[in-house]
């Protein structure tokens, strides 16, 4: 299922409903990423999963 925009309407859910949101960060072509992470809870700002690349 593709991610959808996190609009106010999408986040105003009825009981039992769900929504999936995502953020994609693009790097300049000359930059090599060092880590990839799936973002966790916004309240704690902790990543659920982090991979070191290389």
C-alpha positions, 0 to 999 in steps of 0.5 A: 500500500503506498503512503498517503499525505498526512492531511488533517482529514487523513489523521482524523480517524474513526475507531478501528480505522488506520492510516500509513504515512511516510517521509522520504529524504533525498540526498544530493547525487554526490552524497553517499548515505551512511545510515538508513532508518525507519522512524519510530515514535514522534514523541520520543524521536527514536528510530525503530530500525537503523542500518549502517551502510557500507 
